[in-house]
Amino acid sequence: ALSFYQAKLGAEVTIVQRFKDAPPGTQGSGTAPPDGIMHATLKIGDSLIFASDGDGEAKPFGSVALSLLVKDTAEGKRTFDALADGGNLVER
């Protein structure tokens, strides 16, 4: 996901902490893959995005909400189109 946001929106990854890099006893449930992302921060424009692979336990994907600040309508359209590329849009 981090590389997706870098490629699509020019995100700057400012922090990445993998489960294997966490102090002993703080790695969560112990089921997380060592190379999984425990904490990450991305900067996209004026927005900060915090991300994680969760606790490593497989769960069905439900939904996600993402709010980004954009400077104008043109940037909003470019951002939306980049994120929608290759995806399935569902309007409610």
C-alpha positions as a LaTeX table, in Angstrom:
\begin{tabular}{lrrr}
\hline
Residue & $x$ (\AA) & $y$ (\AA) & $z$ (\AA) \\
\hline
Ala1 & 0.00 & 0.00 & 0.00 \\
Leu2 & 2.83 & 2.40 & 0.77 \\
Ser3 & 4.32 & 2.04 & $-2.70$ \\
Phe4 & 0.82 & 2.47 & $-4.22$ \\
Tyr5 & 0.41 & 5.88 & $-2.56$ \\
Gln6 & 3.96 & 6.83 & $-3.52$ \\
Ala7 & 3.37 & 5.94 & $-7.18$ \\
Lys8 & $-0.18$ & 7.31 & $-7.50$ \\
Leu9 & 0.01 & 10.45 & $-5.37$ \\
Gly10 & 3.69 & 11.16 & $-4.81$ \\
Ala11 & 3.36 & 10.32 & $-1.11$ \\
Glu12 & 6.41 & 10.79 & 1.08 \\
Val13 & 6.86 & 7.91 & 3.52 \\
Thr14 & 8.18 & 9.56 & 6.67 \\
Ile15 & 8.05 & 6.68 & 9.18 \\
Val16 & 8.09 & 2.89 & 8.81 \\
Gln17 & 8.32 & 0.55 & 11.78 \\
Arg18 & 8.13 & $-3.16$ & 11.08 \\
Phe19 & 7.02 & $-5.71$ & 13.68 \\
Lys20 & 10.52 & $-7.22$ & 13.74 \\
Asp21 & 11.96 & $-3.82$ & 14.73 \\
Ala22 & 9.70 & $-3.31$ & 17.76 \\
Pro23 & 11.08 & $-3.80$ & 21.27 \\
Pro24 & 10.56 & $-7.30$ & 22.69 \\
Gly25 & 7.07 & $-7.82$ & 24.09 \\
Thr26 & 5.48 & $-5.04$ & 22.01 \\
Gln27 & 4.93 & $-6.87$ & 18.72 \\
Gly28 & 1.20 & $-7.36$ & 19.25 \\
Ser29 & $-0.44$ & $-10.77$ & 19.09 \\
Gly30 & 2.67 & $-12.54$ & 17.82 \\
Thr31 & 0.88 & $-13.61$ & 14.63 \\
Ala32 & 2.04 & $-10.58$ & 12.64 \\
Pro33 & 4.63 & $-11.29$ & 9.94 \\
Pro34 & 8.05 & $-9.91$ & 10.97 \\
Asp35 & 8.24 & $-7.75$ & 7.82 \\
Gly36 & 4.67 & $-6.46$ & 8.31 \\
Ile37 & 4.11 & $-2.77$ & 8.98 \\
Met38 & 3.40 & $-2.02$ & 12.63 \\
His39 & 3.32 & 1.78 & 12.09 \\
Ala40 & 3.82 & 3.96 & 9.03 \\
Thr41 & 3.24 & 7.63 & 8.28 \\
Leu42 & 2.82 & 9.07 & 4.81 \\
Lys43 & 2.61 & 12.71 & 3.82 \\
Ile44 & 0.33 & 13.42 & 0.86 \\
Gly45 & 0.14 & 17.14 & 0.18 \\
Asp46 & $-0.89$ & 18.71 & 3.49 \\
Ser47 & $-2.36$ & 15.44 & 4.84 \\
Leu48 & $-0.72$ & 12.87 & 7.09 \\
Ile49 & $-1.86$ & 9.25 & 6.70 \\
Phe50 & $-1.19$ & 6.71 & 9.45 \\
Ala51 & $-1.13$ & 3.08 & 8.33 \\
Ser52 & $-0.60$ & $-0.39$ & 9.76 \\
Asp53 & $-0.93$ & $-4.01$ & 8.68 \\
Gly54 & $-2.90$ & $-4.54$ & 11.90 \\
Asp55 & $-2.11$ & $-7.35$ & 14.28 \\
Gly56 & $-1.32$ & $-9.91$ & 11.59 \\
Glu57 & $-4.53$ & $-11.88$ & 11.95 \\
Ala58 & $-6.34$ & $-12.31$ & 8.63 \\
Lys59 & $-9.68$ & $-10.51$ & 8.63 \\
Pro60 & $-12.08$ & $-9.88$ & 5.77 \\
Phe61 & $-11.74$ & $-6.42$ & 4.28 \\
Gly62 & $-14.71$ & $-4.25$ & 5.13 \\
Ser63 & $-14.10$ & $-0.67$ & 4.17 \\
Val64 & $-11.75$ & 2.21 & 4.65 \\
Ala65 & $-12.28$ & 5.96 & 4.73 \\
Leu66 & $-9.60$ & 8.31 & 3.45 \\
Ser67 & $-9.84$ & 12.09 & 3.62 \\
Leu68 & $-7.25$ & 14.26 & 1.90 \\
Leu69 & $-6.96$ & 18.03 & 1.74 \\
Val70 & $-6.52$ & 19.30 & $-1.82$ \\
Lys71 & $-5.84$ & 22.82 & $-3.06$ \\
Asp72 & $-8.48$ & 22.99 & $-5.77$ \\
Thr73 & $-10.95$ & 21.02 & $-7.88$ \\
Ala74 & $-8.30$ & 20.05 & $-10.44$ \\
Glu75 & $-6.07$ & 18.52 & $-7.77$ \\
Gly76 & $-9.10$ & 16.78 & $-6.27$ \\
Lys77 & $-9.99$ & 15.23 & $-9.64$ \\
Arg78 & $-6.37$ & 14.16 & $-10.27$ \\
Thr79 & $-6.17$ & 12.59 & $-6.80$ \\
Phe80 & $-9.52$ & 10.81 & $-7.14$ \\
Asp81 & $-8.66$ & 9.48 & $-10.61$ \\
Ala82 & $-5.25$ & 8.22 & $-9.44$ \\
Leu83 & $-6.78$ & 6.35 & $-6.50$ \\
Ala84 & $-9.63$ & 4.94 & $-8.60$ \\
Asp85 & $-7.34$ & 3.66 & $-11.37$ \\
Gly86 & $-7.75$ & $-0.11$ & $-11.49$ \\
Gly87 & $-10.28$ & $-0.15$ & $-8.66$ \\
Asn88 & $-14.00$ & $-0.68$ & $-8.41$ \\
Leu89 & $-15.98$ & 2.45 & $-7.57$ \\
Val90 & $-18.99$ & 1.99 & $-5.34$ \\
Glu91 & $-21.23$ & 4.98 & $-4.78$ \\
Arg92 & $-23.69$ & 5.02 & $-1.91$ \\
\hline
\end{tabular}
